[in-house]
Amino acid sequence: MKIKAFVCYFLLLGCLSSAAACGGDDEGAPVPPPPAPPEDAGSGNMRVKTRGENLYIAAKMDGERDIVYWFKRCMFNELYTFYRVGIVRNTASEPIRDPSREPEIELNLAFSDNIGPFAVSGYGWCGANHSYKEGQKVRTAYNERFSVRANDRPVTGDVTLLADSVTVDVVNVILDPSRPLEDGELRDPLCRETVHYRIEGRNIEVSASHLFCNTAPVTIETYYGMQSMFANETQTFTSGGAYTDWTVQSGVSQFLKGDYPEFRRFVERNASAYQSSFLLPGGLGDHGMLGDGDIVFIGNSSAKSYHKLISRKRFENGDRIAWRGVYTWFAEPLADDAGLFCYEGAVAGRRALFLDVRVACSRMLELPSGLDARRFDLLDANGDLRVEASGKNALRLSAGGPGGCVLLFGGEDGAEGE
């Protein structure tokens, strides 16, 4: 099997100086109603609706359900991100007509941290849902701007349309809690946070980067980055981690990088669905800013689970960091038995197969329709799992113990499996 290296390029915006972080109707005539927003312009398998700052998206999860997303400014600092993810029952071939419909099952709600935050040594948390010294009065970040594109075309105004992919670009300013308050507010920036969201079907891919523009060097005690707010989780599985089989949530805790150096992915499940949180290799995803004695995963913490990305590192003006991750939701995996866990998602616009074996095995896996077993790229791997094509429609899996991988299909780069 040929292995390809994937390099992530991040668009990094410049940082302003610390002093400037942000750097009628005719009288008497009846008023006609505003024109109705255009319906279903464009083409694609997702329905998109914008109303003011609110972005709603509906996509097919499977033949029985739709997944619905709601992006808006949220958390204490009013940062723009995905606020709610849920499920609506729908047996039609197209997603529901109104993506803003209340979900019947809630999967993810940003009632606390979503992307971020930072803990500055000696001064506390900043960004995401955190207030200054947790006093619930002073913000530690703000959203500078955001923009939405559907099928790579700008979305403006209140519209409803169809699209195959939606991207959201966000710029936030994270404020430095080590600096003094001015008129009861934090004014000096710690860094500029640039986040690119790509929504495609049951997946949200996140590319986050930070350009530090702090006045004086600081030590980042902790940065979590990719977090999970999956609702009502009952069990967790970690690929390449301590929990190689489904573990009841009360038994999930944390583990160290040195004990599980290949860990990058965890999956949670509840009574209705699964959520996968996959940290891609490259940038902070290589865990180069963690020591072997540092925690790399935290689960079952205030109804949240985290990828930990930074521990006790010094940053000064001009430093840059970046990471990528993919959230994938599904109601039914391709396989979930005593020996194999497998589900499909998407990464970088390509169909992805997530494979994990729990015990030593030698078995075949029939591929979903449209995937060619002879052409795939290996994006990530851990443990002792080996994968090779068995004709066009099946993979042969062999392992001496637990192991996992992520395979990418489609696109011109697909290499033949050996």
Backbone torsions as a table, in degrees:
resi	resn	phi	psi	omega
1	MET	NA	128.2	-178.6
2	LYS	-84.2	138.8	-178.4
3	ILE	-110.4	127.5	178.6
4	LYS	-108.3	142.8	177.2
5	ALA	-88.1	133.5	180.0
6	PHE	-112.3	122.4	-179.3
7	VAL	-109.6	129.0	-179.0
8	CYS	-95.2	129.1	174.3
9	TYR	-107.8	132.1	-176.1
10	PHE	-117.1	136.5	173.5
11	LEU	-77.8	115.2	-177.4
12	LEU	-108.8	123.5	179.6
13	LEU	-90.1	151.5	-179.7
14	GLY	-67.5	162.2	-178.0
15	CYS	-117.3	131.5	177.6
16	LEU	-74.6	166.0	177.8
17	SER	-65.2	162.1	-175.6
18	SER	-62.0	-26.4	-178.4
19	ALA	-78.6	-13.5	-177.6
20	ALA	-142.2	69.6	-175.6
21	ALA	-68.5	-27.2	-177.8
22	CYS	-97.1	13.9	-161.7
23	GLY	48.8	NA	NA
24	GLY	NA	155.3	179.5
25	ASP	-86.5	153.0	176.6
26	ASP	-64.3	136.7	-178.3
27	GLU	-64.5	130.4	176.5
28	GLY	87.8	-17.5	-179.8
29	ALA	-82.5	145.0	177.2
30	PRO	-63.3	140.6	-178.7
31	VAL	-85.8	117.4	-179.6
32	PRO	-69.6	150.2	176.8
33	PRO	-66.0	149.9	178.1
34	PRO	-63.8	149.6	178.9
35	PRO	-62.0	143.7	178.2
36	ALA	-67.2	141.3	177.5
37	PRO	-59.7	145.0	178.4
38	PRO	-61.0	137.9	-176.3
39	GLU	-104.1	130.5	169.8
40	ASP	56.1	38.7	169.0
41	ALA	-68.5	157.8	-179.5
42	GLY	78.3	-166.6	-179.8
43	SER	-147.9	155.2	178.6
44	GLY	149.9	178.9	-175.4
45	ASN	-104.3	11.8	173.3
46	MET	-123.0	142.3	176.1
47	ARG	-102.8	130.8	-172.5
48	VAL	-120.7	135.2	178.9
49	LYS	-136.0	132.4	175.3
50	THR	-121.0	134.6	174.0
51	ARG	-139.4	107.5	-174.2
52	GLY	61.8	-132.3	178.7
53	GLU	-80.9	-8.4	-174.5
54	ASN	-81.4	130.3	176.5
55	LEU	-117.1	122.4	178.6
56	TYR	-117.7	138.3	-179.3
57	ILE	-136.4	136.4	173.7
58	ALA	-125.3	135.7	179.3
59	ALA	-142.3	156.5	177.0
60	LYS	-70.7	128.4	171.2
61	MET	-86.7	-42.3	174.7
62	ASP	-164.7	-166.7	-176.6
63	GLY	-69.4	-13.0	-176.8
64	GLU	-110.3	-14.3	-168.7
65	ARG	-142.9	154.8	167.2
66	ASP	-112.9	152.1	169.4
67	ILE	-105.1	137.1	-178.3
68	VAL	-124.4	137.7	-178.8
69	TYR	-119.3	147.0	174.0
70	TRP	-133.2	114.8	174.5
71	PHE	-101.4	137.9	175.8
72	LYS	-168.7	174.8	171.3
73	ARG	-73.8	131.6	-174.5
74	CYS	-156.2	-174.9	-174.0
75	MET	65.4	176.4	-175.9
76	PHE	-58.6	-38.4	-175.2
77	ASN	-89.2	4.2	176.7
78	GLU	55.6	51.1	177.0
79	LEU	-92.0	144.4	-174.4
80	TYR	-83.7	121.6	-178.8
81	THR	-163.6	-178.0	175.4
82	PHE	-76.2	120.0	-175.7
83	TYR	-88.8	-44.5	-176.8
84	ARG	-138.3	139.9	172.7
85	VAL	-127.6	134.7	-177.8
86	GLY	-152.9	-179.0	-177.9
87	ILE	-121.2	137.9	172.5
88	VAL	-124.5	132.2	176.7
89	ARG	-68.1	130.2	-179.2
90	ASN	-163.7	112.8	-179.1
91	THR	-92.9	-2.5	177.8
92	ALA	-69.6	162.1	-178.5
93	SER	-77.3	-18.8	178.7
94	GLU	-109.0	154.4	177.8
95	PRO	-66.6	163.0	-177.6
96	ILE	-55.8	153.3	-176.1
97	ARG	-69.3	-30.8	-176.8
98	ASP	-116.8	98.9	-178.7
99	PRO	-65.1	-14.5	-179.6
100	SER	-85.9	1.7	179.7
101	ARG	-59.4	141.4	178.7
102	GLU	-63.6	129.3	-179.7
103	PRO	-69.9	149.8	175.5
104	GLU	-78.1	-29.5	178.0
105	ILE	-129.5	124.1	178.9
106	GLU	-90.2	127.7	-179.1
107	LEU	-103.7	-34.4	-174.5
108	ASN	-151.8	131.4	178.9
109	LEU	-139.2	125.4	-176.8
110	ALA	-82.8	64.6	175.0
111	PHE	-80.5	-11.7	177.3
112	SER	-139.4	-155.5	-175.6
113	ASP	-58.7	141.3	175.7
114	ASN	-116.0	-82.7	173.1
115	ILE	-98.3	125.3	-176.7
116	GLY	103.7	-170.6	8.4
117	PRO	-110.6	-170.5	174.8
118	PHE	-108.8	142.6	168.2
119	ALA	-110.1	116.8	179.4
120	VAL	-90.9	124.2	-174.3
121	SER	-56.0	123.5	178.3
122	GLY	87.1	-7.8	-174.6
123	TYR	-130.9	-5.8	175.6
124	GLY	93.1	-168.2	-172.0
125	TRP	-86.7	154.4	173.7
126	CYS	-149.7	152.6	-178.1
127	GLY	88.7	174.1	177.1
128	ALA	52.4	-120.2	-173.7
129	ASN	-97.9	6.2	-169.5
130	HIS	-93.7	134.6	173.2
131	SER	-94.7	165.9	-179.9
132	TYR	-62.5	121.0	-178.6
133	LYS	52.6	27.0	178.2
134	GLU	55.8	31.7	-178.9
135	GLY	-87.2	-4.1	178.5
136	GLN	59.4	31.8	178.8
137	LYS	-130.3	-41.5	-172.9
138	VAL	-109.6	127.0	-179.9
139	ARG	-72.7	149.6	177.1
140	THR	-115.7	12.2	177.1
141	ALA	-169.8	163.0	172.5
142	TYR	-152.0	156.2	176.8
143	ASN	-86.3	123.5	179.5
144	GLU	-84.3	-43.3	179.5
145	ARG	-168.2	163.1	172.5
146	PHE	-150.3	158.4	177.1
147	SER	-146.6	153.9	-177.2
148	VAL	-124.9	139.1	174.6
149	ARG	-131.2	142.3	176.0
150	ALA	-123.3	126.0	-174.0
151	ASN	50.2	39.3	176.9
152	ASP	66.6	21.4	175.0
153	ARG	-118.8	139.7	-178.4
154	PRO	-59.8	141.9	175.0
155	VAL	-110.7	120.0	179.9
156	THR	-132.0	151.7	178.9
157	GLY	72.6	-171.8	179.6
158	ASP	-91.8	112.8	-176.6
159	VAL	-138.4	162.3	167.1
160	THR	-131.2	127.5	-173.8
161	LEU	-151.5	171.2	175.6
162	LEU	-106.6	146.4	-179.5
163	ALA	-157.5	154.6	173.6
164	ASP	-89.4	-27.9	177.9
165	SER	-146.7	148.0	177.7
166	VAL	-129.2	135.6	175.6
167	THR	-122.6	144.4	178.1
168	VAL	-127.4	124.5	178.5
169	ASP	-111.4	127.4	-172.5
170	VAL	-127.0	138.0	171.1
171	VAL	-122.8	120.0	176.0
172	ASN	-115.6	153.2	171.4
173	VAL	-110.8	119.8	176.2
174	ILE	-92.1	126.9	-175.1
175	LEU	-91.6	151.9	-171.8
176	ASP	-91.8	108.5	-178.2
177	PRO	-72.0	-7.8	177.3
178	SER	-82.0	-9.1	-179.5
179	ARG	-92.9	155.9	-178.2
180	PRO	-71.0	152.5	174.2
181	LEU	-72.1	147.5	173.7
182	GLU	-124.2	118.2	-176.3
183	ASP	53.4	39.3	176.0
184	GLY	78.1	12.0	-179.4
185	GLU	-132.0	152.8	167.4
186	LEU	-79.3	133.7	-178.3
187	ARG	-120.0	-29.9	-173.0
188	ASP	-84.2	131.5	-177.6
189	PRO	-79.1	147.9	167.5
190	LEU	-90.3	-48.0	-179.9
191	CYS	-162.4	164.7	171.9
192	ARG	-101.0	126.9	-177.9
193	GLU	-105.2	118.6	178.8
194	THR	-112.3	122.0	-176.6
195	VAL	-125.5	128.0	176.9
196	HIS	-113.0	120.6	177.5
197	TYR	-106.8	131.3	173.4
198	ARG	-117.8	116.3	-178.7
199	ILE	-103.9	124.0	-178.8
200	GLU	-146.1	108.2	-179.6
201	GLY	60.6	-121.8	-176.5
202	ARG	-91.9	19.2	-171.5
203	ASN	-130.3	141.8	166.1
204	ILE	-122.0	115.6	176.1
205	GLU	-96.4	132.1	-176.0
206	VAL	-116.8	128.1	171.2
207	SER	-119.4	113.9	-175.9
208	ALA	-118.7	139.2	176.4
209	SER	-141.0	153.8	-178.8
210	HIS	-134.8	130.8	173.2
211	LEU	-112.3	115.6	-176.9
212	PHE	-77.7	134.6	179.3
213	CYS	-137.2	35.5	-178.4
214	ASN	-73.0	147.0	-178.8
215	THR	-66.8	-41.6	179.1
216	ALA	-129.3	151.4	180.0
217	PRO	-57.9	146.2	176.6
218	VAL	-132.8	160.2	172.1
219	THR	-104.4	122.0	175.0
220	ILE	-84.8	110.1	-179.5
221	GLU	-70.2	-40.6	-178.4
222	THR	-152.0	138.8	167.6
223	TYR	-137.6	124.4	-177.8
224	TYR	-91.4	-39.2	179.4
225	GLY	72.6	-101.7	-175.1
226	MET	-84.4	117.7	-178.5
227	GLN	-124.4	160.0	178.1
228	SER	-117.8	131.7	174.9
229	MET	-114.9	32.6	-177.4
230	PHE	-58.7	134.0	-172.0
231	ALA	-87.6	137.6	170.8
232	ASN	56.4	36.7	179.5
233	GLU	-64.1	141.4	180.0
234	THR	-112.3	-25.3	-178.3
235	GLN	-148.3	155.3	179.1
236	THR	-134.2	144.8	175.2
237	PHE	-127.4	137.5	177.3
238	THR	-121.1	119.0	178.4
239	SER	-75.8	120.5	-177.0
240	GLY	74.4	14.1	-178.8
241	GLY	-118.0	-161.5	-174.9
242	ALA	-75.2	-25.2	-173.7
243	TYR	-106.9	84.1	-173.7
244	THR	-84.3	-2.0	171.2
245	ASP	-136.7	168.1	179.7
246	TRP	-58.5	125.5	-177.3
247	THR	-118.7	128.3	179.1
248	VAL	-55.5	137.4	-169.8
249	GLN	-56.1	-34.6	179.4
250	SER	-64.6	-19.6	178.9
251	GLY	-96.8	2.0	-179.4
252	VAL	-90.4	133.6	-179.5
253	SER	-136.7	-105.8	-176.1
254	GLN	-151.5	163.9	174.7
255	PHE	-150.4	167.3	-170.7
256	LEU	-97.5	152.1	176.7
257	LYS	-58.8	-44.0	-176.7
258	GLY	-62.3	-29.8	179.2
259	ASP	-81.3	-28.1	-176.8
260	TYR	-139.2	69.5	-173.5
261	PRO	-68.5	-16.1	-177.6
262	GLU	-97.4	1.5	-177.0
263	PHE	-66.8	131.2	172.8
264	ARG	-146.9	-1.0	-171.3
265	ARG	-144.3	134.8	171.5
266	PHE	-132.5	151.9	-179.1
267	VAL	-129.5	134.1	175.9
268	GLU	-115.2	152.4	174.5
269	ARG	-137.9	153.8	173.3
270	ASN	-130.1	-162.2	-175.5
271	ALA	-71.2	-14.0	-173.1
272	SER	-117.4	-27.4	-170.3
273	ALA	-162.7	179.8	177.8
274	TYR	-123.3	152.7	170.0
275	GLN	-133.2	127.0	177.0
276	SER	-105.1	135.7	176.5
277	SER	-122.8	101.6	-172.8
278	PHE	-109.4	116.2	175.7
279	LEU	-90.0	115.3	-175.5
280	LEU	-72.2	150.0	173.2
281	PRO	-64.5	152.8	-177.9
282	GLY	107.1	145.5	-179.6
283	GLY	59.4	-138.6	179.6
284	LEU	-66.3	-15.7	177.4
285	GLY	-65.0	-16.1	176.0
286	ASP	-84.8	-2.7	176.6
287	HIS	60.3	30.9	179.6
288	GLY	-71.8	-14.5	177.9
289	MET	-101.6	20.2	171.8
290	LEU	-121.3	142.3	172.2
291	GLY	-87.4	166.3	-179.6
292	ASP	-60.7	-27.2	179.9
293	GLY	-88.1	2.9	-179.2
294	ASP	-89.6	147.9	173.8
295	ILE	-66.3	136.3	179.0
296	VAL	-111.6	-20.9	178.7
297	PHE	-141.0	138.4	174.9
298	ILE	-129.0	125.0	178.2
299	GLY	-125.1	160.4	175.5
300	ASN	59.8	40.4	-179.1
301	SER	-115.1	104.5	-178.5
302	SER	52.3	43.1	178.5
303	ALA	66.6	22.9	179.3
304	LYS	-130.3	159.7	171.6
305	SER	-132.8	147.1	-172.4
306	TYR	-132.7	147.7	155.5
307	HIS	-90.6	123.4	174.8
308	LYS	-92.6	133.0	-171.7
309	LEU	-118.6	-27.0	-178.2
310	ILE	-136.7	139.8	173.7
311	SER	-140.5	118.0	172.3
312	ARG	52.3	61.1	176.8
313	LYS	-122.5	141.3	-177.6
314	ARG	-89.0	136.7	179.6
315	PHE	-131.2	141.9	176.6
316	GLU	-133.5	172.3	-177.0
317	ASN	-52.5	127.9	179.2
318	GLY	100.7	-14.3	178.3
319	ASP	-69.9	149.2	-178.1
320	ARG	-133.6	144.6	173.9
321	ILE	-139.0	159.2	179.6
322	ALA	-159.6	153.7	174.7
323	TRP	-154.4	161.3	175.2
324	ARG	-130.9	147.0	176.9
325	GLY	-153.7	160.3	179.5
326	VAL	-130.0	125.9	169.5
327	TYR	-95.1	131.1	178.2
328	THR	-130.1	133.0	177.8
329	TRP	-116.9	144.2	177.3
330	PHE	-159.3	153.2	179.7
331	ALA	-96.0	-29.9	-177.5
332	GLU	-135.5	117.1	176.2
333	PRO	-72.3	165.3	175.0
334	LEU	-70.3	-32.1	176.5
335	ALA	-154.7	141.4	174.3
336	ASP	-156.8	82.3	-178.9
337	ASP	-127.5	-167.6	-174.8
338	ALA	-62.9	-24.5	-176.0
339	GLY	-114.7	-22.5	-170.8
340	LEU	-137.2	137.6	171.2
341	PHE	-126.8	125.5	-175.9
342	CYS	-147.0	137.2	176.6
343	TYR	-149.9	161.4	-178.1
344	GLU	-108.5	145.2	174.7
345	GLY	-148.4	-152.9	178.4
346	ALA	-145.8	142.8	176.1
347	VAL	-138.6	126.5	176.7
348	ALA	54.4	37.9	177.2
349	GLY	79.0	5.3	179.7
350	ARG	-114.5	147.5	176.1
351	ARG	-66.8	137.9	-176.1
352	ALA	-126.4	141.4	175.2
353	LEU	-114.7	124.0	179.4
354	PHE	-103.1	118.4	-174.0
355	LEU	-120.5	135.9	174.4
356	ASP	-143.8	130.0	172.4
357	VAL	-107.6	142.6	-174.3
358	ARG	-99.9	-19.3	-177.2
359	VAL	-142.6	169.3	173.9
360	ALA	-57.6	137.7	-176.2
361	CYS	-159.9	165.4	167.8
362	SER	-146.6	108.7	-173.1
363	ARG	-153.2	166.9	178.7
364	MET	-105.0	151.5	176.0
365	LEU	-131.9	117.3	174.7
366	GLU	-74.5	134.2	-176.4
367	LEU	-86.7	151.8	172.9
368	PRO	-61.2	158.3	-179.9
369	SER	-56.8	137.8	176.5
370	GLY	93.1	-9.0	177.5
371	LEU	-98.3	136.4	-179.9
372	ASP	-106.3	114.2	-176.8
373	ALA	-63.1	-18.4	-176.8
374	ARG	-85.3	-8.3	-176.2
375	ARG	-135.5	102.9	176.6
376	PHE	-154.2	161.3	173.7
377	ASP	-116.6	141.9	175.7
378	LEU	-90.2	116.5	-178.6
379	LEU	-91.9	-38.2	-176.9
380	ASP	-153.4	150.1	-179.5
381	ALA	-154.5	151.0	173.4
382	ASN	-148.0	157.3	176.4
383	GLY	72.3	-149.4	-168.1
384	ASP	-110.9	19.6	-177.2
385	LEU	-78.4	133.5	174.7
386	ARG	-121.7	136.1	-175.5
387	VAL	-128.8	134.1	175.6
388	GLU	-147.6	156.6	-178.6
389	ALA	-71.1	144.6	171.0
390	SER	-127.3	81.7	-170.8
391	GLY	77.8	-159.5	-175.8
392	LYS	-86.4	-27.6	-167.2
393	ASN	-112.2	4.8	-176.8
394	ALA	-144.2	154.5	174.5
395	LEU	-114.6	144.9	173.7
396	ARG	-100.7	122.1	-179.1
397	LEU	-108.5	134.6	175.5
398	SER	-142.2	139.7	-177.0
399	ALA	-156.6	145.5	175.4
400	GLY	-91.8	-1.6	-179.2
401	GLY	178.2	-168.3	-178.6
402	PRO	-58.6	143.0	177.9
403	GLY	-172.4	161.5	-179.0
404	GLY	-150.3	165.1	176.2
405	CYS	-159.0	165.8	174.9
406	VAL	-124.9	121.6	-178.9
407	LEU	-110.1	138.4	176.7
408	LEU	-108.3	135.5	-180.0
409	PHE	-121.6	157.2	177.9
410	GLY	82.8	168.7	-178.2
411	GLY	82.1	162.6	-176.7
412	GLU	-71.6	-16.5	-174.5
413	ASP	-85.7	-6.0	-177.0
414	GLY	-56.6	125.3	-179.9
415	ALA	-102.4	150.7	179.0
416	GLU	-67.4	131.9	174.4
417	GLY	-69.9	141.8	-177.6
418	GLU	-109.3	NA	NA
